Amino acid sequence: MTKPTFEESLQELEEIVQRLEKGEVALEEALTIFQRGMTLSKQCENTLKNAEQTLTKMMTDEDELVVFD
């Protein structure tokens, strides 16, 4: 199984939040999907941090990485 994209993870996280907000989920299932939501949240956060780090760097004419301010 391939790793889901950021968009797929975010979509699943949104669906989990909606299910939990409705309150129509049994306690055991709510705990399980809450844990899945926390995992997805951390994955999305890491993806965004990595993207931000990539975007804040640029290459010089000499192919050196420089932090972009």
HELIX and SHEET records of a PDB file:
HELIX    1   1 PHE A    6  LYS A   22  1                                  17    
HELIX    2   2 LEU A   27  LEU A   55  1                                  29    
SHEET    1   A 2 LYS A  57  MET A  59  0                                        
SHEET    2   A 2 LEU A  65  VAL A  67 -1                                        
END                                                                             
